[in-house]
Amino acid sequence: MQSAPEPEPEPEPTTYCPAGYTDVGGKRINWGLGAITIVHNHQQCADRCTQFSGVQFNGGCKGFQTGMYFGKLFCRSYGGNYKTTGCAAWALPGSAGMASGAIGDVLPDTGQMNVGGNCCTRSGL
């Protein structure tokens, strides 16, 4: 009698996320909160998520994704209780995003440097 195959182990968390956040194996909390906001760096998005994470916001922000779109760094926050959806392709550190040049390029029309993406969850969740 053959035994069932063992499940794949979760990847080790990475260290690219800002202080207080970690990448929990490529999964994000899957309940979108509010509109996409334009920020200048990943830490601004993390700070926004931290600001709106308290009980007064009904559990609020538990994670965020950032990524480059047409020379702007988009920030999207997530809540809910399920880490079920994979990170978007544009929300990974090695991704140059959409129509934003190579990582490290400064876009002349926006002045924004292409900083790649992030997909981070507040530590301890």
Secondary structure, DSSP 4 states (H G I P E B T S, - for coil): -PPPPPPPPPPPPBS-SPTTEEB-TTEEEEEEEEEEEEESSHHHHHHHHHHT-SGGGTT---EEEEEEETTEEEEEEEEEEEEEEEPPGGGSTT---BSS-STTPBPTTT--B----EEEEETT-
